Amino acid sequence: MAVEFDDHDMLETLIKHHRSLHRIPEIGDQLFETRNYIMNAMDGMACEFTTVVNTGICAFFNKGKEFTIAYRSDMDGLTIPESNTHRFVSRHPGKMHGCGHDAHMSMLLGFAEYVDHTENMPYNVLLIFQPAEETTGGARPITESGIFEKYKVIRTFGLHLWPNIPKGQLSTKGGPLMPKSSEINIEIKGKSTHAATSHKGIDALYIATQYITDIYKMQETETPADERTLLKICRLNSGSARNVIAGKASLVGTMRAFKLETFDFMEERLNDIAREYEKRYGCQISVHCSDGYLPVINDTALYKTIKPYLDKISYYKELPEAVMISEDFSYYGTKAPAVFTLLGTGTRIPLHSNNFDFEEEILLAGYEYYKLLAHIN
């Protein structure tokens, strides 16, 4: 028989977890203090623990069923000095939970308490506390660890705080939700010379500006008009003096697309245009695109299964269109049907800001969402 929690009591529990975790942000997979906190919070619960990605935790609750539903929270913080002045600021200088992962963990810990006290559930439950979302991508090695096969996971759910959605509102949609993302690094090698004898040099700065113009034009005119894509160069470093032609230029940026074939086409065209420029200007250009994360594609059949239940929630509203931020939650969808959901903070304070914050009562919305999902057959 399920043990019912008073909402006020659970909110106090969620806030306690959130503030405790907010004080101890750690980076990548070196989350030893965070791991200890989670293990202590779950001490005595009837679950089986597995260590993943160095300091990550998978907690399996056996409800005597054949199949399992997984729920994921990321764990890691950011290398950002916090500017907030509330009572529970980061105790780790230069590090901060500026993306809401502390909130994600607190909601999953509250849900763990519910699962531990609830007998009548249609599926077993696997809680995934994942490191390295912000760095090397902890989701992929978890999906490659065999744990999904071991526990026969048939669905995976996750959520993320979202500043541009009204406070406490849950939103998602079927199909593409977040794009594949890649970091772009482009190096242009020309030939430096005094500006007075510029005809003897190869102006890497000029070439860089022309290259940016051409790849932007490619993204606008050569990719499918009905697909959202993104290609932006956000930093250009070049030159050493006001009267010396730049011999080198370095460009860094990001490229995103919802379809892998479109992403591959754009990457190929970056290299094609670079080769054309080498012939035209006599320069050398290297183009490197990181592997990045796969696109987050919410399983349409699973979304149709849960949507009638979501529609009964006053604080749910279907997301009108996909968002352009990427997430390594995408890898869970390669193992089982998955749905990723956004939980609004309503603050419009951007993710990864040094003053990222939210009203903690929204934690209860995420907790109730997980409870709802746990009872959908």
Secondary structure as the mmCIF struct_conf table of DSSP 4:
data_model
#
loop_
_struct_conf.conf_type_id
_struct_conf.id
_struct_conf.beg_label_comp_id
_struct_conf.beg_label_asym_id
_struct_conf.beg_label_seq_id
_struct_conf.end_label_comp_id
_struct_conf.end_label_asym_id
_struct_conf.end_label_seq_id
HELX_LH_PP_P HELX_LH_PP_P1 ALA A 2 ASP A 6
HELX_RH_AL_P HELX_RH_AL_P1 ASP A 7 HIS A 22
TURN_TY1_P TURN_TY1_P1 ARG A 23 ARG A 23
BEND BEND1 ILE A 24 ILE A 24
TURN_TY1_P TURN_TY1_P2 GLY A 28 ASP A 29
HELX_RH_AL_P HELX_RH_AL_P2 PHE A 32 ALA A 41
TURN_TY1_P TURN_TY1_P3 MET A 42 GLY A 44
BEND BEND2 ALA A 46 ALA A 46
STRN STRN1 GLU A 48 VAL A 52
TURN_TY1_P TURN_TY1_P4 VAL A 53 THR A 55
STRN STRN2 GLY A 56 PHE A 61
BEND BEND3 GLY A 64 GLY A 64
BEND BEND4 GLU A 66 GLU A 66
STRN STRN3 THR A 68 ASP A 74
STRN STRN4 LEU A 78 LEU A 78
BEND BEND5 THR A 79 THR A 79
BEND BEND6 HIS A 86 HIS A 86
TURN_TY1_P TURN_TY1_P5 ARG A 87 PHE A 88
BEND BEND7 ARG A 91 HIS A 92
TURN_TY1_P TURN_TY1_P6 PRO A 93 GLY A 94
STRN STRN5 MET A 96 MET A 96
BEND BEND8 CYS A 99 GLY A 100
HELX_RH_AL_P HELX_RH_AL_P3 HIS A 101 ASP A 116
TURN_TY1_P TURN_TY1_P7 HIS A 117 HIS A 117
BEND BEND9 PRO A 122 TYR A 123
STRN STRN6 ASN A 124 GLN A 130
TURN_TY1_P TURN_TY1_P8 GLU A 133 THR A 136
BEND BEND10 GLY A 138 GLY A 138
HELX_RH_AL_P HELX_RH_AL_P4 ALA A 139 THR A 143
TURN_TY1_P TURN_TY1_P9 GLU A 144 GLY A 146
HELX_RH_AL_P HELX_RH_AL_P5 ILE A 147 LYS A 150
TURN_TY1_P TURN_TY1_P10 TYR A 151 LYS A 152
STRN STRN7 VAL A 153 TRP A 162
TURN_TY1_P TURN_TY1_P11 PRO A 163 ASN A 164
BEND BEND11 ILE A 165 ILE A 165
TURN_TY1_P TURN_TY1_P12 LYS A 167 GLY A 168
STRN STRN8 LEU A 170 SER A 171
BEND BEND12 GLY A 174 GLY A 174
STRN STRN9 GLY A 175 MET A 178
STRN STRN10 LYS A 180 LYS A 189
STRN STRN11 LYS A 191 LYS A 191
STRN STRN12 THR A 193 HIS A 194
HELX_RH_3T_P HELX_RH_3T_P1 ALA A 195 LYS A 200
BEND BEND13 GLY A 201 GLY A 201
STRN STRN13 ILE A 202 ILE A 202
HELX_RH_AL_P HELX_RH_AL_P6 ALA A 204 THR A 221
TURN_TY1_P TURN_TY1_P13 GLU A 222 GLU A 222
BEND BEND14 THR A 223 THR A 223
TURN_TY1_P TURN_TY1_P14 ALA A 225 ASP A 226
BEND BEND15 GLU A 227 GLU A 227
STRN STRN14 THR A 229 SER A 238
BEND BEND16 SER A 240 ALA A 241
TURN_TY1_P TURN_TY1_P15 ARG A 242 ASN A 243
STRN STRN15 VAL A 244 ILE A 245
BEND BEND17 GLY A 247 GLY A 247
STRN STRN16 LYS A 248 ALA A 257
BEND BEND18 PHE A 258 LYS A 259
HELX_RH_AL_P HELX_RH_AL_P7 LEU A 260 TYR A 281
STRN STRN17 GLN A 284 CYS A 289
STRN STRN18 TYR A 293 TYR A 293
HELX_LH_PP_P HELX_LH_PP_P2 LEU A 294 PRO A 295
STRN STRN19 VAL A 296 ASN A 298
HELX_RH_AL_P HELX_RH_AL_P8 THR A 300 LEU A 310
TURN_TY1_P TURN_TY1_P16 ASP A 311 LYS A 312
BEND BEND19 ILE A 313 ILE A 313
TURN_TY1_P TURN_TY1_P17 SER A 314 TYR A 315
STRN STRN20 TYR A 316 TYR A 316
BEND BEND20 PRO A 320 GLU A 321
BEND BEND21 MET A 324 MET A 324
HELX_RH_3T_P HELX_RH_3T_P2 ASP A 328 THR A 334
TURN_TY1_P TURN_TY1_P18 LYS A 335 LYS A 335
BEND BEND22 ALA A 336 ALA A 336
STRN STRN21 ALA A 338 GLY A 344
BEND BEND23 THR A 347 THR A 347
HELX_LH_PP_P HELX_LH_PP_P3 ILE A 349 PRO A 350
TURN_TY1_P TURN_TY1_P19 LEU A 351 HIS A 352
TURN_TY1_P TURN_TY1_P20 ASN A 354 ASN A 355
HELX_RH_3T_P HELX_RH_3T_P3 GLU A 360 ILE A 362
HELX_RH_AL_P HELX_RH_AL_P9 LEU A 363 ALA A 374
TURN_TY1_P TURN_TY1_P21 HIS A 375 HIS A 375
#
